[in-house]
């Protein structure tokens, strides 16, 4: 197409990329109870995230004293933890919890 001429023709480009289809799957079933469960707290790197996570942990322990709390701290900004050098550690943490709370310190 000659862009120097104004002849009323336009090149149309699709904004959709070609991707491999990923089969859909439902979300995990919700837990009916939290006592005696292992609850993970995933927090990001932002400064406020730790204070928020500490408060959430306190509230969970108050409400569910028998629940075990496990933390995971993400150090990298704007990247999936599974795309970092900590992928194996993160996947092991996920396998060991029954539920997760995500804390973003914005």
OpenMM code with the backbone's topology and positions (N, CA, C; nanometers):
from openmm import Vec3, app, unit

residues = "UNK UNK UNK UNK UNK UNK UNK UNK UNK UNK UNK UNK UNK UNK UNK UNK UNK UNK UNK UNK UNK UNK UNK UNK UNK UNK UNK UNK UNK UNK UNK UNK UNK UNK UNK UNK UNK UNK UNK UNK UNK UNK UNK UNK UNK UNK UNK UNK UNK UNK UNK UNK UNK UNK UNK UNK UNK UNK UNK UNK UNK UNK UNK UNK UNK UNK UNK UNK UNK UNK UNK UNK UNK UNK UNK UNK UNK UNK UNK UNK UNK UNK UNK UNK UNK UNK UNK UNK UNK UNK UNK UNK UNK UNK UNK UNK UNK UNK UNK UNK UNK UNK UNK UNK UNK UNK".split()
positions = [
    Vec3(0.0848, -0.1184, 0.0000),
    Vec3(0.0000, 0.0000, 0.0000),
    Vec3(0.0889, 0.1241, 0.0000),
    Vec3(0.0605, 0.2135, -0.0865),
    Vec3(0.1361, 0.3369, -0.0947),
    Vec3(0.0756, 0.4374, 0.0025),
    Vec3(0.1468, 0.4663, 0.1095),
    Vec3(0.0923, 0.5563, 0.2117),
    Vec3(0.1003, 0.7023, 0.1702),
    Vec3(0.1695, 0.7318, 0.0594),
    Vec3(0.1791, 0.8692, 0.0129),
    Vec3(0.0553, 0.9150, -0.0620),
    Vec3(-0.0291, 0.8232, -0.1014),
    Vec3(-0.1498, 0.8585, -0.1752),
    Vec3(-0.2724, 0.8478, -0.0858),
    Vec3(-0.3611, 0.9421, -0.0967),
    Vec3(-0.4880, 0.9363, -0.0249),
    Vec3(-0.5946, 0.8918, -0.1232),
    Vec3(-0.6137, 0.7611, -0.1346),
    Vec3(-0.7082, 0.7094, -0.2328),
    Vec3(-0.8281, 0.6410, -0.1673),
    Vec3(-0.8501, 0.6624, -0.0399),
    Vec3(-0.9658, 0.6053, 0.0279),
    Vec3(-0.9506, 0.4589, 0.0655),
    Vec3(-0.8316, 0.4041, 0.0593),
    Vec3(-0.8099, 0.2646, 0.0971),
    Vec3(-0.7298, 0.2588, 0.2269),
    Vec3(-0.7704, 0.1648, 0.3113),
    Vec3(-0.7041, 0.1479, 0.4393),
    Vec3(-0.6679, 0.0012, 0.4591),
    Vec3(-0.5601, -0.0226, 0.5245),
    Vec3(-0.5228, -0.1584, 0.5613),
    Vec3(-0.5814, -0.1862, 0.6995),
    Vec3(-0.6572, -0.2936, 0.7126),
    Vec3(-0.7198, -0.3286, 0.8395),
    Vec3(-0.6408, -0.4423, 0.9023),
    Vec3(-0.5998, -0.4231, 1.0246),
    Vec3(-0.5212, -0.5232, 1.0981),
    Vec3(-0.6017, -0.5657, 1.2206),
    Vec3(-0.6104, -0.6945, 1.2424),
    Vec3(-0.6848, -0.7463, 1.3570),
    Vec3(-0.6034, -0.7298, 1.4856),
    Vec3(-0.6674, -0.6861, 1.5942),
    Vec3(-0.5961, -0.6734, 1.7217),
    Vec3(-0.5817, -0.8078, 1.7940),
    Vec3(-0.6449, -0.9117, 1.7420),
    Vec3(-0.6405, -1.0430, 1.8067),
    Vec3(-0.5202, -1.1212, 1.7569),
    Vec3(-0.4434, -1.1712, 1.8503),
    Vec3(-0.3279, -1.2527, 1.8154),
    Vec3(-0.3711, -1.3977, 1.7977),
    Vec3(-0.2934, -1.4715, 1.7233),
    Vec3(-0.3189, -1.6137, 1.7120),
    Vec3(-0.2584, -1.6800, 1.8352),
    Vec3(-0.3383, -1.7567, 1.9060),
    Vec3(-0.2912, -1.8211, 2.0284),
    Vec3(-0.3319, -1.9675, 2.0286),
    Vec3(-0.2609, -2.0452, 2.1054),
    Vec3(-0.2991, -2.1848, 2.1242),
    Vec3(-0.4195, -2.1875, 2.2165),
    Vec3(-0.5240, -2.2592, 2.1787),
    Vec3(-0.6416, -2.2646, 2.2660),
    Vec3(-0.6108, -2.3413, 2.3949),
    Vec3(-0.6550, -2.2867, 2.5042),
    Vec3(-0.6394, -2.3512, 2.6343),
    Vec3(-0.7769, -2.3986, 2.6774),
    Vec3(-0.7902, -2.5270, 2.7086),
    Vec3(-0.9229, -2.5742, 2.7490),
    Vec3(-0.9699, -2.5053, 2.8771),
    Vec3(-1.0964, -2.4690, 2.8796),
    Vec3(-1.1531, -2.4043, 2.9976),
    Vec3(-1.1720, -2.5065, 3.1079),
    Vec3(-1.1538, -2.4614, 3.2300),
    Vec3(-1.1810, -2.5469, 3.3455),
    Vec3(-1.2412, -2.4593, 3.4531),
    Vec3(-1.3244, -2.5183, 3.5352),
    Vec3(-1.3901, -2.4427, 3.6412),
    Vec3(-1.2940, -2.4070, 3.7532),
    Vec3(-1.3391, -2.3175, 3.8382),
    Vec3(-1.2573, -2.2823, 3.9547),
    Vec3(-1.2619, -2.3974, 4.0546),
    Vec3(-1.1677, -2.3987, 4.1438),
    Vec3(-1.1654, -2.5019, 4.2475),
    Vec3(-1.2878, -2.4863, 4.3363),
    Vec3(-1.3383, -2.5968, 4.3874),
    Vec3(-1.4544, -2.5858, 4.4764),
    Vec3(-1.4201, -2.5033, 4.6005),
    Vec3(-1.5157, -2.4263, 4.6454),
    Vec3(-1.4946, -2.3449, 4.7658),
    Vec3(-1.4907, -2.4341, 4.8891),
    Vec3(-1.4081, -2.3942, 4.9836),
    Vec3(-1.4019, -2.4675, 5.1102),
    Vec3(-1.5267, -2.4352, 5.1912),
    Vec3(-1.5818, -2.5353, 5.2564),
    Vec3(-1.7007, -2.5111, 5.3386),
    Vec3(-1.6614, -2.4660, 5.4790),
    Vec3(-1.5409, -2.5004, 5.5221),
    Vec3(-1.4922, -2.4605, 5.6548),
    Vec3(-1.3433, -2.4297, 5.6472),
    Vec3(-1.2963, -2.3424, 5.7335),
    Vec3(-1.1534, -2.3107, 5.7377),
    Vec3(-1.0799, -2.3657, 5.8601),
    Vec3(-1.1497, -2.4019, 5.9679),
    Vec3(-1.0745, -2.4599, 6.0787),
    Vec3(-0.9985, -2.5839, 6.0321),
    Vec3(-0.8815, -2.6031, 6.0858),
    Vec3(-0.7956, -2.7180, 6.0541),
    Vec3(-0.7439, -2.7160, 5.9101),
    Vec3(-0.7534, -2.6052, 5.8413),
    Vec3(-0.7032, -2.5947, 5.7048),
    Vec3(-0.5730, -2.5149, 5.7060),
    Vec3(-0.4960, -2.5326, 5.6002),
    Vec3(-0.3730, -2.4549, 5.5839),
    Vec3(-0.4041, -2.3415, 5.4861),
    Vec3(-0.3988, -2.2197, 5.5358),
    Vec3(-0.4329, -2.1015, 5.4571),
    Vec3(-0.3040, -2.0302, 5.4175),
    Vec3(-0.2878, -2.0102, 5.2883),
    Vec3(-0.1704, -1.9410, 5.2388),
    Vec3(-0.1980, -1.7924, 5.2229),
    Vec3(-0.1003, -1.7125, 5.2582),
    Vec3(-0.1080, -1.5682, 5.2350),
    Vec3(0.0030, -1.5337, 5.1363),
    Vec3(-0.0372, -1.4959, 5.0167),
    Vec3(0.0562, -1.4551, 4.9128),
    Vec3(0.0589, -1.3032, 4.9114),
    Vec3(0.1763, -1.2459, 4.9339),
    Vec3(0.1844, -1.1003, 4.9322),
    Vec3(0.2870, -1.0555, 4.8302),
    Vec3(0.2583, -0.9403, 4.7699),
    Vec3(0.3527, -0.8888, 4.6724),
    Vec3(0.4611, -0.8062, 4.7404),
    Vec3(0.5454, -0.7468, 4.6609),
    Vec3(0.6652, -0.6782, 4.7094),
    Vec3(0.6401, -0.5387, 4.7653),
    Vec3(0.5217, -0.4840, 4.7485),
    Vec3(0.4969, -0.3456, 4.7874),
    Vec3(0.4946, -0.3306, 4.9397),
    Vec3(0.5437, -0.2168, 4.9901),
    Vec3(0.5595, -0.1988, 5.1349),
    Vec3(0.4328, -0.2208, 5.2180),
    Vec3(0.3195, -0.1759, 5.1706),
    Vec3(0.1964, -0.1899, 5.2495),
    Vec3(0.1466, -0.3336, 5.2559),
    Vec3(0.1926, -0.4188, 5.1651),
    Vec3(0.1426, -0.5564, 5.1593),
    Vec3(0.1712, -0.6324, 5.2887),
    Vec3(0.2880, -0.6133, 5.3467),
    Vec3(0.3207, -0.6881, 5.4692),
    Vec3(0.2289, -0.6488, 5.5838),
    Vec3(0.2066, -0.5208, 5.6027),
    Vec3(0.1186, -0.4761, 5.7115),
    Vec3(-0.0238, -0.5294, 5.6920),
    Vec3(-0.0719, -0.5263, 5.5699),
    Vec3(-0.2052, -0.5786, 5.5408),
    Vec3(-0.2097, -0.7286, 5.5687),
    Vec3(-0.1061, -0.8005, 5.5231),
    Vec3(-0.1013, -0.9458, 5.5426),
    Vec3(-0.0949, -0.9832, 5.6905),
    Vec3(-0.0191, -0.9078, 5.7695),
    Vec3(-0.0117, -0.9327, 5.9138),
    Vec3(-0.1494, -0.9146, 5.9771),
    Vec3(-0.2212, -0.8115, 5.9350),
    Vec3(-0.3562, -0.7870, 5.9872),
    Vec3(-0.4503, -0.9004, 5.9477),
    Vec3(-0.4439, -0.9440, 5.8226),
    Vec3(-0.5287, -1.0551, 5.7771),
    Vec3(-0.4957, -1.1819, 5.8544),
    Vec3(-0.3681, -1.2086, 5.8734),
    Vec3(-0.3290, -1.3279, 5.9491),
    Vec3(-0.3877, -1.3227, 6.0908),
    Vec3(-0.3797, -1.2075, 6.1557),
    Vec3(-0.4351, -1.1930, 6.2904),
    Vec3(-0.5851, -1.2186, 6.2931),
    Vec3(-0.6549, -1.1668, 6.1951),
    Vec3(-0.8002, -1.1865, 6.1883),
    Vec3(-0.8343, -1.3344, 6.1631),
    Vec3(-0.7576, -1.3991, 6.0763),
    Vec3(-0.7813, -1.5414, 6.0497),
    Vec3(-0.7543, -1.6261, 6.1740),
    Vec3(-0.6444, -1.5983, 6.2432),
    Vec3(-0.6110, -1.6747, 6.3645),
    Vec3(-0.7147, -1.6525, 6.4743),
    Vec3(-0.7679, -1.5320, 6.4815),
    Vec3(-0.8708, -1.5024, 6.5809),
    Vec3(-0.9987, -1.5805, 6.5503),
    Vec3(-1.0345, -1.5851, 6.4245),
    Vec3(-1.1588, -1.6510, 6.3845),
    Vec3(-1.1446, -1.8023, 6.3701),
    Vec3(-1.0264, -1.8478, 6.3278),
    Vec3(-1.0008, -1.9908, 6.3068),
    Vec3(-0.8696, -2.0297, 6.3751),
    Vec3(-0.8699, -2.0422, 6.5075),
    Vec3(-0.7452, -2.0655, 6.5815),
    Vec3(-0.6709, -2.1930, 6.5410),
    Vec3(-0.7422, -2.2942, 6.4919),
    Vec3(-0.6773, -2.4202, 6.4542),
    Vec3(-0.6186, -2.4167, 6.3140),
    Vec3(-0.6496, -2.3131, 6.2371),
    Vec3(-0.5970, -2.3042, 6.0998),
    Vec3(-0.4479, -2.2743, 6.1041),
    Vec3(-0.3765, -2.3320, 6.0090),
    Vec3(-0.2338, -2.3054, 5.9953),
    Vec3(-0.2157, -2.2008, 5.8863),
    Vec3(-0.1297, -2.1027, 5.9108),
    Vec3(-0.1060, -1.9956, 5.8146),
    Vec3(0.0329, -2.0144, 5.7539),
    Vec3(0.0400, -2.0041, 5.6224),
    Vec3(0.1669, -2.0163, 5.5513),
    Vec3(0.1817, -1.8952, 5.4600),
    Vec3(0.2992, -1.8336, 5.4607),
    Vec3(0.3225, -1.7132, 5.3810),
    Vec3(0.4074, -1.7436, 5.2588),
    Vec3(0.3833, -1.6648, 5.1541),
    Vec3(0.4733, -1.6633, 5.0388),
    Vec3(0.4888, -1.5177, 4.9979),
    Vec3(0.6131, -1.4753, 4.9790),
    Vec3(0.6428, -1.3367, 4.9457),
    Vec3(0.6990, -1.3283, 4.8041),
    Vec3(0.6320, -1.2538, 4.7187),
    Vec3(0.6788, -1.2317, 4.5820),
    Vec3(0.7707, -1.1100, 4.5809),
    Vec3(0.8871, -1.1253, 4.5216),
    Vec3(0.9840, -1.0158, 4.5190),
    Vec3(0.9820, -0.9333, 4.3921),
    Vec3(0.9255, -0.9884, 4.2857),
    Vec3(0.9334, -0.9203, 4.1569),
    Vec3(0.8084, -0.8423, 4.1222),
    Vec3(0.8260, -0.7254, 4.0642),
    Vec3(0.7101, -0.6473, 4.0227),
    Vec3(0.6541, -0.6946, 3.8887),
    Vec3(0.5223, -0.6991, 3.8796),
    Vec3(0.4508, -0.7196, 3.7532),
    Vec3(0.4952, -0.8427, 3.6740),
    Vec3(0.5164, -0.9520, 3.7429),
    Vec3(0.5529, -1.0758, 3.6746),
    Vec3(0.4882, -1.1917, 3.7495),
    Vec3(0.4436, -1.2906, 3.6751),
    Vec3(0.3885, -1.4095, 3.7386),
    Vec3(0.4999, -1.4831, 3.8121),
    Vec3(0.4709, -1.5288, 3.9303),
    Vec3(0.5732, -1.5987, 4.0084),
    Vec3(0.6207, -1.7250, 3.9361),
    Vec3(0.5339, -1.7843, 3.8549),
    Vec3(0.5717, -1.9037, 3.7793),
    Vec3(0.6656, -1.8722, 3.6643),
    Vec3(0.6922, -1.7438, 3.6401),
    Vec3(0.7863, -1.7046, 3.5353),
    Vec3(0.9167, -1.6512, 3.5943),
    Vec3(0.9406, -1.6806, 3.7212),
    Vec3(1.0639, -1.6361, 3.7865),
    Vec3(1.1485, -1.7573, 3.8231),
    Vec3(1.2646, -1.7295, 3.8754),
    Vec3(1.3536, -1.8372, 3.9216),
    Vec3(1.2983, -1.9073, 4.0463),
    Vec3(1.1917, -1.8530, 4.1038),
    Vec3(1.1298, -1.9122, 4.2238),
    Vec3(1.0099, -2.0002, 4.1909),
    Vec3(0.9953, -2.0376, 4.0646),
    Vec3(0.8791, -2.1146, 4.0200),
    Vec3(0.8602, -2.2426, 4.1019),
    Vec3(0.9628, -2.3227, 4.1176),
    Vec3(0.9508, -2.4500, 4.1898),
    Vec3(0.9106, -2.4270, 4.3353),
    Vec3(0.9708, -2.3275, 4.3984),
    Vec3(0.9377, -2.2952, 4.5380),
    Vec3(0.7912, -2.2526, 4.5504),
    Vec3(0.7456, -2.1697, 4.4572),
    Vec3(0.6069, -2.1238, 4.4578),
    Vec3(0.5109, -2.2411, 4.4368),
    Vec3(0.5404, -2.3260, 4.3395),
    Vec3(0.4530, -2.4406, 4.3119),
    Vec3(0.4463, -2.5353, 4.4316),
    Vec3(0.5574, -2.5556, 4.5006),
    Vec3(0.5569, -2.6388, 4.6226),
    Vec3(0.4687, -2.5753, 4.7302),
    Vec3(0.4779, -2.4429, 4.7445),
    Vec3(0.3958, -2.3727, 4.8437),
    Vec3(0.2480, -2.3897, 4.8118),
    Vec3(0.2107, -2.3725, 4.6851),
    Vec3(0.0708, -2.3850, 4.6443),
    Vec3(0.0185, -2.5253, 4.6722),
    Vec3(0.0984, -2.6266, 4.6457),
    Vec3(0.0566, -2.7656, 4.6691),
    Vec3(0.0310, -2.7929, 4.8166),
    Vec3(0.0924, -2.7146, 4.9038),
    Vec3(0.0814, -2.7395, 5.0472),
    Vec3(-0.0260, -2.6590, 5.1189),
    Vec3(-0.1091, -2.5853, 5.0458),
    Vec3(-0.2128, -2.5059, 5.1115),
    Vec3(-0.3516, -2.5484, 5.0631),
    Vec3(-0.4520, -2.5214, 5.1454),
    Vec3(-0.5905, -2.5525, 5.1105),
    Vec3(-0.6635, -2.4319, 5.0526),
    Vec3(-0.6214, -2.3125, 5.0892),
    Vec3(-0.6846, -2.1890, 5.0435),
    Vec3(-0.5774, -2.0805, 5.0396),
    Vec3(-0.6050, -1.9760, 4.9617),
    Vec3(-0.5067, -1.8676, 4.9518),
    Vec3(-0.5742, -1.7324, 4.9581),
    Vec3(-0.5030, -1.6384, 5.0192),
    Vec3(-0.5433, -1.4979, 5.0223),
    Vec3(-0.4289, -1.4228, 4.9533),
    Vec3(-0.4638, -1.3391, 4.8572),
    Vec3(-0.3630, -1.2604, 4.7882),
    Vec3(-0.3671, -1.1175, 4.8393),
    Vec3(-0.2495, -1.0642, 4.8742),
    Vec3(-0.2404, -0.9276, 4.9266),
    Vec3(-0.1549, -0.8443, 4.8326),
    Vec3(-0.2156, -0.7390, 4.7808),
    Vec3(-0.1461, -0.6436, 4.6945),
    Vec3(-0.1354, -0.5130, 4.7722),
    Vec3(-0.0145, -0.4644, 4.7918),
    Vec3(0.0063, -0.3494, 4.8793),
    Vec3(-0.0077, -0.2147, 4.8145),
    Vec3(-0.1095, -0.1938, 4.7358),
    Vec3(-0.1329, -0.0619, 4.6753),
    Vec3(-0.2129, 0.0265, 4.7684),
] * unit.nanometer
topology = app.Topology()
chain = topology.addChain("A")
for resn in residues:
    res = topology.addResidue(resn, chain)
    for name in ("N", "CA", "C"):
        topology.addAtom(name, app.Element.getBySymbol(name[0]), res)
